[in-house]
Amino acid sequence: MKRTVMALALVGLIAILLAVRGGIGPAKSAATTGGGCGQIAANLSNFAATVAADANTYFTHRTNFIGKAYPSGVASNLVTAKTEKSQADPIKANMPKNLENFRATLAAARSQGCLSSSALRDIEETTVHFARRVNFDQFPPLEETEEVASDESPPRMPR
């Protein structure tokens, strides 16, 4: 949660930096139209916010999954846990595409000198961290245990 807030703060920082600089890099002229630094920075902010929001949603589903799956054995909890996992799977599947879009936009921002290297590095580190956490995460296995009838007792050890 703290990382999500930090990522959104970095996105806001980029917007402020662009407003101060007029949205145009030092080597660009005022005649620059579509595809200029303003548009690139807006796209960069959008992709960073998308990755942060998707990571937050993914880990919310994961937390709900763990809360329902353990302790296991309750059929309704297992169904809910499976639903949480099925909702998190598409988010995880889309994360590499979102990261690729972010990195392409980041490369464009670097090549045009739209933001300082430290600002680009800060947003890159945070966004890539979120994406990697989602990409490399694995849900714990869902152990479906059969409920044992209460009148049955476990087998006894031989003497």
MDTraj code that builds the backbone (N, CA, C; nanometers):
import mdtraj as md
import numpy as np

residues = "MET LYS ARG THR VAL MET ALA LEU ALA LEU VAL GLY LEU ILE ALA ILE LEU LEU ALA VAL ARG GLY GLY ILE GLY PRO ALA LYS SER ALA ALA THR THR GLY GLY GLY CYS GLY GLN ILE ALA ALA ASN LEU SER ASN PHE ALA ALA THR VAL ALA ALA ASP ALA ASN THR TYR PHE THR HIS ARG THR ASN PHE ILE GLY LYS ALA TYR PRO SER GLY VAL ALA SER ASN LEU VAL THR ALA LYS THR GLU LYS SER GLN ALA ASP PRO ILE LYS ALA ASN MET PRO LYS ASN LEU GLU ASN PHE ARG ALA THR LEU ALA ALA ALA ARG SER GLN GLY CYS LEU SER SER SER ALA LEU ARG ASP ILE GLU GLU THR THR VAL HIS PHE ALA ARG ARG VAL ASN PHE ASP GLN PHE PRO PRO LEU GLU GLU THR GLU GLU VAL ALA SER ASP GLU SER PRO PRO ARG MET PRO ARG".split()
xyz = np.array([
    [0.0821, -0.1183, 0.0000],
    [0.0000, 0.0000, 0.0000],
    [0.0872, 0.1256, 0.0000],
    [0.1936, 0.1254, 0.0836],
    [0.2819, 0.2411, 0.0891],
    [0.3517, 0.2620, -0.0450],
    [0.3871, 0.1521, -0.1128],
    [0.4520, 0.1617, -0.2423],
    [0.3572, 0.2216, -0.3455],
    [0.2292, 0.1873, -0.3382],
    [0.1316, 0.2409, -0.4316],
    [0.1198, 0.3908, -0.4134],
    [0.1149, 0.4351, -0.2903],
    [0.1070, 0.5781, -0.2620],
    [0.2324, 0.6482, -0.3135],
    [0.3486, 0.5834, -0.2945],
    [0.4735, 0.6410, -0.3414],
    [0.4744, 0.6512, -0.4938],
    [0.4242, 0.5486, -0.5614],
    [0.4207, 0.5514, -0.7082],
    [0.3290, 0.6616, -0.7576],
    [0.2147, 0.6751, -0.6955],
    [0.1226, 0.7807, -0.7365],
    [0.1811, 0.9184, -0.7075],
    [0.2592, 0.9306, -0.5999],
    [0.3267, 1.0568, -0.5706],
    [0.4302, 1.0880, -0.6780],
    [0.5013, 0.9856, -0.7267],
    [0.5987, 1.0072, -0.8339],
    [0.5305, 1.0495, -0.9634],
    [0.4151, 0.9908, -0.9902],
    [0.3394, 1.0306, -1.1091],
    [0.3007, 1.1772, -1.0976],
    [0.2582, 1.2183, -0.9780],
    [0.2250, 1.3594, -0.9555],
    [0.3463, 1.4490, -0.9699],
    [0.4620, 1.4017, -0.9236],
    [0.5859, 1.4775, -0.9363],
    [0.6203, 1.5019, -1.0824],
    [0.6020, 1.4008, -1.1640],
    [0.6287, 1.4165, -1.3073],
    [0.5371, 1.5218, -1.3666],
    [0.4110, 1.5194, -1.3286],
    [0.3170, 1.6187, -1.3800],
    [0.3578, 1.7597, -1.3392],
    [0.4048, 1.7756, -1.2143],
    [0.4495, 1.9070, -1.1670],
    [0.5737, 1.9522, -1.2427],
    [0.6692, 1.8599, -1.2624],
    [0.7905, 1.8951, -1.3361],
    [0.7578, 1.9394, -1.4783],
    [0.6640, 1.8717, -1.5406],
    [0.6251, 1.9108, -1.6758],
    [0.5553, 2.0450, -1.6785],
    [0.4756, 2.0733, -1.5780],
    [0.4071, 2.2018, -1.5731],
    [0.5079, 2.3157, -1.5570],
    [0.6089, 2.2930, -1.4729],
    [0.7113, 2.3943, -1.4503],
    [0.7927, 2.4184, -1.5770],
    [0.8243, 2.3094, -1.6483],
    [0.9069, 2.3215, -1.7688],
    [0.8245, 2.3520, -1.8925],
    [0.6965, 2.3587, -1.8794],
    [0.6116, 2.3874, -1.9940],
    [0.5892, 2.2652, -2.0809],
    [0.6266, 2.1475, -2.0327],
    [0.6027, 2.0243, -2.1063],
    [0.6983, 2.0015, -2.2222],
    [0.8023, 2.0834, -2.2352],
    [0.8939, 2.0688, -2.3485],
    [1.0360, 2.0619, -2.2970],
    [1.1107, 1.9655, -2.3463],
    [1.2493, 1.9469, -2.3064],
    [1.3368, 2.0621, -2.3506],
    [1.4579, 2.0727, -2.2974],
    [1.5456, 2.1856, -2.3260],
    [1.5882, 2.1927, -2.4726],
    [1.5959, 2.0794, -2.5414],
    [1.6412, 2.0819, -2.6798],
    [1.5255, 2.0959, -2.7781],
    [1.4039, 2.1046, -2.7285],
    [1.2872, 2.1104, -2.8167],
    [1.2417, 2.2543, -2.8317],
    [1.1839, 2.2830, -2.9461],
    [1.1334, 2.4180, -2.9703],
    [0.9868, 2.4262, -2.9322],
    [0.9351, 2.5452, -2.9247],
    [0.7954, 2.5657, -2.8885],
    [0.7030, 2.5168, -2.9991],
    [0.7562, 2.4953, -3.1176],
    [0.6734, 2.4519, -3.2297],
    [0.6482, 2.3009, -3.2291],
    [0.7072, 2.2306, -3.1336],
    [0.6891, 2.0857, -3.1277],
    [0.5426, 2.0549, -3.1015],
    [0.4873, 1.9677, -3.1843],
    [0.3476, 1.9293, -3.1669],
    [0.3411, 1.7825, -3.1328],
    [0.2236, 1.7210, -3.1337],
    [0.1962, 1.5825, -3.0964],
    [0.3193, 1.4944, -3.0877],
    [0.3324, 1.4191, -2.9821],
    [0.4477, 1.3332, -2.9619],
    [0.5588, 1.4044, -2.8889],
    [0.5353, 1.5282, -2.8463],
    [0.6365, 1.6015, -2.7731],
    [0.6471, 1.5525, -2.6303],
    [0.7274, 1.6218, -2.5543],
    [0.7536, 1.5797, -2.4168],
    [0.6281, 1.5782, -2.3314],
    [0.5375, 1.6691, -2.3533],
    [0.4142, 1.6706, -2.2752],
    [0.3358, 1.5424, -2.2928],
    [0.3207, 1.4984, -2.4169],
    [0.2474, 1.3756, -2.4446],
    [0.3238, 1.2530, -2.3932],
    [0.4540, 1.2518, -2.4126],
    [0.5343, 1.1386, -2.3656],
    [0.5264, 1.1274, -2.2135],
    [0.5378, 1.2392, -2.1440],
    [0.5312, 1.2367, -1.9979],
    [0.3923, 1.1947, -1.9490],
    [0.2889, 1.2389, -2.0200],
    [0.1530, 1.1977, -1.9827],
    [0.1372, 1.0471, -2.0009],
    [0.1887, 0.9945, -2.1121],
    [0.1825, 0.8496, -2.1342],
    [0.2637, 0.7738, -2.0291],
    [0.3804, 0.8268, -1.9966],
    [0.4651, 0.7649, -1.8945],
    [0.3918, 0.7605, -1.7603],
    [0.3289, 0.8697, -1.7242],
    [0.2518, 0.8745, -1.5997],
    [0.1360, 0.7760, -1.6026],
    [0.0678, 0.7685, -1.7168],
    [-0.0456, 0.6759, -1.7286],
    [-0.0004, 0.5310, -1.7151],
    [0.1092, 0.4943, -1.7820],
    [0.1579, 0.3566, -1.7731],
    [0.2062, 0.3241, -1.6319],
    [0.2740, 0.4188, -1.5664],
    [0.3204, 0.3964, -1.4296],
    [0.2013, 0.3804, -1.3351],
    [0.0995, 0.4615, -1.3530],
    [-0.0200, 0.4517, -1.2689],
    [-0.0936, 0.3203, -1.2946],
    [-0.0967, 0.2764, -1.4191],
    [-0.1619, 0.1490, -1.4520],
    [-0.0906, 0.0331, -1.3843],
    [0.0410, 0.0306, -1.3918],
    [0.1184, -0.0763, -1.3285],
    [0.0964, -0.0739, -1.1767],
    [0.0994, 0.0442, -1.1159],
    [0.0809, 0.0544, -0.9709],
    [-0.0598, 0.0090, -0.9303],
    [-0.1602, 0.0519, -1.0041],
    [-0.2979, 0.0139, -0.9713],
    [-0.3203, -0.1357, -0.9911],
    [-0.2656, -0.1902, -1.1001],
    [-0.2802, -0.3342, -1.1246],
    [-0.2091, -0.4161, -1.0168],
    [-0.0918, -0.3716, -0.9741],
    [-0.0201, -0.4427, -0.8683],
    [-0.1002, -0.4381, -0.7384],
    [-0.1574, -0.3235, -0.7077],
    [-0.2383, -0.3108, -0.5871],
    [-0.3601, -0.4032, -0.5943],
    [-0.4270, -0.4073, -0.7084],
    [-0.5437, -0.4938, -0.7258],
    [-0.5039, -0.6406, -0.7165],
    [-0.3931, -0.6770, -0.7803],
    [-0.3458, -0.8152, -0.7771],
    [-0.3210, -0.8604, -0.6338],
    [-0.2497, -0.7789, -0.5560],
    [-0.2175, -0.8195, -0.4196],
    [-0.3383, -0.8126, -0.3269],
    [-0.4381, -0.7327, -0.3608],
    [-0.5641, -0.7365, -0.2864],
    [-0.6327, -0.8710, -0.3087],
    [-0.6367, -0.9165, -0.4343],
    [-0.6944, -1.0485, -0.4637],
    [-0.6143, -1.1588, -0.3943],
    [-0.4835, -1.1459, -0.3916],
    [-0.3993, -1.2479, -0.3279],
    [-0.4265, -1.2533, -0.1778],
    [-0.4378, -1.1377, -0.1154],
    [-0.4679, -1.1321, 0.0276],
    [-0.6040, -1.1951, 0.0566],
    [-0.7025, -1.1633, -0.0264],
    [-0.8356, -1.2227, -0.0091],
    [-0.8304, -1.3738, -0.0288],
    [-0.7515, -1.4188, -0.1259],
    [-0.7348, -1.5618, -0.1517],
    [-0.6811, -1.6323, -0.0275],
    [-0.5765, -1.5789, 0.0298],
    [-0.5147, -1.6411, 0.1465],
    [-0.6111, -1.6395, 0.2652],
    [-0.6853, -1.5304, 0.2808],
    [-0.7816, -1.5220, 0.3902],
    [-0.8927, -1.6244, 0.3796],
    [-0.9291, -1.6602, 0.2567],
    [-1.0362, -1.7576, 0.2372],
    [-0.9841, -1.9011, 0.2269],
    [-0.8679, -1.9196, 0.1729],
    [-0.8157, -2.0546, 0.1499],
    [-0.7601, -2.1190, 0.2765],
    [-0.7132, -2.0388, 0.3710],
    [-0.6534, -2.0934, 0.4924],
    [-0.7238, -2.0365, 0.6124],
    [-0.7803, -2.1108, 0.7009],
    [-0.7803, -2.2557, 0.7049],
    [-0.8754, -2.3124, 0.6000],
    [-0.8314, -2.4201, 0.5384],
    [-0.9083, -2.4783, 0.4295],
    [-1.0125, -2.5753, 0.4823],
    [-1.0909, -2.6256, 0.3909],
    [-1.1901, -2.7250, 0.4272],
    [-1.3321, -2.6759, 0.4161],
    [-1.3543, -2.5454, 0.4242],
    [-1.4896, -2.4926, 0.4119],
    [-1.5175, -2.4704, 0.2641],
    [-1.6184, -2.5398, 0.2135],
    [-1.6455, -2.5394, 0.0695],
    [-1.6722, -2.3994, 0.0154],
    [-1.7504, -2.3182, 0.0861],
    [-1.7816, -2.1839, 0.0353],
    [-1.6564, -2.0963, 0.0324],
    [-1.5666, -2.1127, 0.1295],
    [-1.4413, -2.0372, 0.1295],
    [-1.3519, -2.0792, 0.0134],
    [-1.3504, -2.2074, -0.0189],
    [-1.2685, -2.2551, -0.1305],
    [-1.3184, -2.1989, -0.2623],
    [-1.4496, -2.1899, -0.2776],
    [-1.5064, -2.1321, -0.4003],
    [-1.4675, -1.9846, -0.4107],
    [-1.4780, -1.9122, -0.3000],
    [-1.4398, -1.7710, -0.2989],
    [-1.2910, -1.7548, -0.3276],
    [-1.2095, -1.8420, -0.2718],
    [-1.0646, -1.8361, -0.2947],
    [-1.0337, -1.8591, -0.4426],
    [-1.0999, -1.9561, -0.5039],
    [-1.0791, -1.9816, -0.6468],
    [-1.1212, -1.8614, -0.7301],
    [-1.2291, -1.7954, -0.6894],
    [-1.2745, -1.6758, -0.7605],
    [-1.1701, -1.5648, -0.7513],
    [-1.1133, -1.5450, -0.6337],
    [-1.0093, -1.4424, -0.6171],
    [-0.8890, -1.4721, -0.7058],
    [-0.8486, -1.5970, -0.7118],
    [-0.7352, -1.6344, -0.7972],
    [-0.7688, -1.6126, -0.9441],
    [-0.8899, -1.6480, -0.9843],
    [-0.9281, -1.6302, -1.1251],
    [-0.9366, -1.4824, -1.1629],
    [-0.9641, -1.3953, -1.0666],
    [-0.9661, -1.2514, -1.0937],
    [-0.8245, -1.1936, -1.0978],
    [-0.7310, -1.2538, -1.0270],
    [-0.5929, -1.2052, -1.0254],
    [-0.5134, -1.2530, -1.1469],
    [-0.5501, -1.3688, -1.2020],
    [-0.4742, -1.4258, -1.3144],
    [-0.4664, -1.3334, -1.4364],
    [-0.5761, -1.2704, -1.4817],
    [-0.5637, -1.1812, -1.5980],
    [-0.4767, -1.0580, -1.5704],
    [-0.4796, -1.0113, -1.4468],
    [-0.3958, -0.8957, -1.4108],
    [-0.2490, -0.9335, -1.4243],
    [-0.2148, -1.0522, -1.3740],
    [-0.0767, -1.0997, -1.3839],
    [-0.0383, -1.1232, -1.5297],
    [-0.1311, -1.1751, -1.6099],
    [-0.1027, -1.2015, -1.7513],
    [-0.0790, -1.0724, -1.8296],
    [-0.1434, -0.9625, -1.7910],
    [-0.1278, -0.8345, -1.8617],
    [-0.0068, -0.7545, -1.8160],
    [0.0516, -0.7900, -1.7032],
    [0.1613, -0.7105, -1.6476],
    [0.2828, -0.7012, -1.7411],
    [0.3276, -0.8095, -1.8083],
    [0.4419, -0.7932, -1.8994],
    [0.4146, -0.6935, -2.0126],
    [0.2932, -0.6927, -2.0653],
    [0.2574, -0.5973, -2.1715],
    [0.2588, -0.4546, -2.1171],
    [0.2052, -0.4356, -1.9966],
    [0.2050, -0.3021, -1.9360],
    [0.3474, -0.2540, -1.9094],
    [0.4325, -0.3442, -1.8621],
    [0.5717, -0.3075, -1.8365],
    [0.6450, -0.2750, -1.9666],
    [0.6176, -0.3519, -2.0712],
    [0.6791, -0.3250, -2.2018],
    [0.6385, -0.1866, -2.2534],
    [0.5112, -0.1522, -2.2418],
    [0.4643, -0.0195, -2.2842],
    [0.5299, 0.0905, -2.2020],
    [0.5416, 0.0676, -2.0718],
    [0.6061, 0.1652, -1.9846],
    [0.7517, 0.1851, -2.0253],
    [0.8228, 0.0744, -2.0483],
    [0.9652, 0.0856, -2.0836],
    [0.9862, 0.1532, -2.2190],
    [0.8979, 0.1286, -2.3147],
    [0.9087, 0.1953, -2.4452],
    [0.8879, 0.3454, -2.4292],
    [0.7914, 0.3838, -2.3497],
    [0.7659, 0.5263, -2.3261],
    [0.8804, 0.5884, -2.2475],
    [0.9362, 0.5138, -2.1538],
    [1.0508, 0.5617, -2.0763],
    [1.1705, 0.5863, -2.1683],
    [1.1930, 0.4963, -2.2628],
    [1.3027, 0.5139, -2.3581],
    [1.2813, 0.6392, -2.4432],
    [1.1574, 0.6635, -2.4832],
    [1.1275, 0.7843, -2.5610],
    [1.1518, 0.9096, -2.4771],
    [1.1142, 0.9063, -2.3497],
    [1.1366, 1.0214, -2.2621],
    [1.2858, 1.0471, -2.2429],
    [1.3622, 0.9399, -2.2307],
    [1.5078, 0.9558, -2.2163],
    [1.5704, 1.0120, -2.3432],
    [1.5284, 0.9596, -2.4580],
    [1.5896, 1.0028, -2.5839],
    [1.5589, 1.1485, -2.6159],
    [1.4440, 1.1971, -2.5701],
    [1.4083, 1.3364, -2.5986],
    [1.4430, 1.4306, -2.4838],
    [1.4957, 1.3768, -2.3757],
    [1.5363, 1.4613, -2.2629],
    [1.4190, 1.5304, -2.1958],
    [1.3075, 1.4612, -2.1855],
    [1.1870, 1.5237, -2.1307],
    [1.1953, 1.5501, -1.9805],
    [1.2568, 1.4620, -1.9060],
    [1.2685, 1.4772, -1.7611],
    [1.4130, 1.4535, -1.7202],
    [1.4449, 1.4952, -1.6001],
    [1.5808, 1.4730, -1.5515],
    [1.6044, 1.3236, -1.5333],
    [1.7293, 1.2852, -1.5380],
    [1.7619, 1.1430, -1.5239],
    [1.7218, 1.0897, -1.3869],
    [1.7306, 1.1728, -1.2844],
    [1.6915, 1.1260, -1.1512],
    [1.5404, 1.1038, -1.1415],
    [1.4612, 1.1903, -1.2038],
    [1.3154, 1.1721, -1.2033],
    [1.2776, 1.0459, -1.2802],
    [1.3423, 1.0246, -1.3946],
    [1.3145, 0.9042, -1.4731],
    [1.3559, 0.7784, -1.3970],
    [1.4704, 0.7843, -1.3304],
    [1.5176, 0.6696, -1.2544],
    [1.4223, 0.6370, -1.1395],
    [1.3734, 0.7394, -1.0707],
    [1.2823, 0.7174, -0.9581],
    [1.1531, 0.6496, -1.0032],
    [1.0943, 0.6998, -1.1087],
    [0.9690, 0.6400, -1.1548],
    [0.9931, 0.5011, -1.2137],
    [1.1089, 0.4831, -1.2781],
    [1.1409, 0.3511, -1.3344],
    [1.1587, 0.2475, -1.2236],
    [1.2342, 0.2806, -1.1199],
    [1.2596, 0.1856, -1.0121],
    [1.1298, 0.1410, -0.9451],
    [1.0434, 0.2362, -0.9158],
    [0.9182, 0.2037, -0.8486],
    [0.8277, 0.1196, -0.9369],
    [0.8120, 0.1601, -1.0612],
    [0.7209, 0.0902, -1.1514],
    [0.7714, -0.0500, -1.1831],
    [0.8993, -0.0635, -1.2104],
    [0.9555, -0.1945, -1.2411],
    [0.9476, -0.2853, -1.1178],
    [0.9660, -0.2288, -1.0004],
    [0.9544, -0.3078, -0.8770],
    [0.8135, -0.3668, -0.8643],
    [0.7112, -0.2845, -0.8854],
    [0.5733, -0.3330, -0.8788],
    [0.5493, -0.4429, -0.9812],
    [0.5932, -0.4210, -1.1034],
    [0.5691, -0.5182, -1.2106],
    [0.6406, -0.6501, -1.1816],
    [0.7616, -0.6435, -1.1341],
    [0.8358, -0.7669, -1.1032],
    [0.7729, -0.8437, -0.9880],
    [0.7248, -0.7708, -0.8884],
    [0.6586, -0.8404, -0.7765],
    [0.5395, -0.9206, -0.8260],
    [0.4628, -0.8633, -0.9173],
    [0.3464, -0.9346, -0.9707],
    [0.3921, -1.0482, -1.0613],
    [0.4869, -1.0198, -1.1507],
    [0.5308, -1.1221, -1.2466],
    [0.5892, -1.2452, -1.1794],
    [0.6625, -1.2280, -1.0712],
    [0.7302, -1.3406, -1.0073],
    [0.6523, -1.3994, -0.8901],
    [0.5377, -1.3441, -0.8604],
    [0.4590, -1.3948, -0.7488],
    [0.3867, -1.5228, -0.7889],
    [0.3676, -1.6091, -0.6913],
    [0.2889, -1.7305, -0.7111],
    [0.1912, -1.7426, -0.5961],
    [0.0677, -1.7711, -0.6297],
    [-0.0307, -1.7959, -0.5261],
    [0.0067, -1.9251, -0.4547],
    [-0.0166, -1.9328, -0.3248],
    [0.0075, -2.0595, -0.2561],
    [-0.0873, -2.1657, -0.3102],
    [-0.0475, -2.2913, -0.3024],
    [-0.1360, -2.3956, -0.3551],
    [-0.2648, -2.4033, -0.2744],
    [-0.3714, -2.4274, -0.3448],
    [-0.5017, -2.4402, -0.2808],
    [-0.5231, -2.5870, -0.2490],
    [-0.5171, -2.6186, -0.1230],
    [-0.5326, -2.7574, -0.0808],
    [-0.6785, -2.7825, -0.0483],
    [-0.7396, -2.8626, -0.1314],
    [-0.8794, -2.8968, -0.1087],
    [-0.8831, -3.0233, -0.0239],
    [-0.9185, -3.0080, 0.1003],
    [-0.9242, -3.1224, 0.1896],
    [-1.0663, -3.1735, 0.1965],
    [-1.0769, -3.3016, 0.2080],
    [-1.2089, -3.3609, 0.2232],
    [-1.2465, -3.3553, 0.3703],
    [-1.3703, -3.3181, 0.3939],
    [-1.4162, -3.3125, 0.5311],
    [-1.4407, -3.4550, 0.5808],
    [-1.3863, -3.4847, 0.6979],
    [-1.3995, -3.6171, 0.7571],
    [-1.5260, -3.6182, 0.8416],
    [-1.6043, -3.7247, 0.8279],
    [-1.7257, -3.7357, 0.9082],
    [-1.6881, -3.7395, 1.0554],
    [-1.7701, -3.6792, 1.1380],
    [-1.7367, -3.6663, 1.2796],
    [-1.7395, -3.7991, 1.3548],
    [-1.8122, -3.8997, 1.3054],
    [-1.8180, -4.0262, 1.3773],
    [-1.6992, -4.1168, 1.3462],
    [-1.6187, -4.0799, 1.2491],
    [-1.5010, -4.1604, 1.2169],
    [-1.3836, -4.1112, 1.2998],
    [-1.3067, -4.2034, 1.3484],
    [-1.1871, -4.1654, 1.4215],
    [-1.0663, -4.2073, 1.3389],
    [-0.9523, -4.1435, 1.3611],
    [-0.8341, -4.1785, 1.2839],
    [-0.7880, -4.3204, 1.3199],
    [-0.7178, -4.3860, 1.2281],
    [-0.6700, -4.5208, 1.2572],
    [-0.5714, -4.5192, 1.3742],
    [-0.5710, -4.6263, 1.4483],
    [-0.4826, -4.6384, 1.5638],
    [-0.3540, -4.7073, 1.5240],
    [-0.2495, -4.6726, 1.5926],
    [-0.1194, -4.7340, 1.5699],
    [-0.1204, -4.8760, 1.6287],
    [-0.0581, -4.9725, 1.5611],
    [-0.0489, -5.1063, 1.6199],
    [0.0463, -5.1067, 1.7385],
    [0.0232, -5.2019, 1.8318],
    [0.1093, -5.2097, 1.9512],
    [0.2263, -5.2962, 1.9266],
])
top = md.Topology()
chain = top.add_chain()
for i, resn in enumerate(residues, 1):
    res = top.add_residue(resn, chain, resSeq=i)
    for name in ("N", "CA", "C"):
        top.add_atom(name, md.element.get_by_symbol(name[0]), res)
traj = md.Trajectory(xyz[None], top)
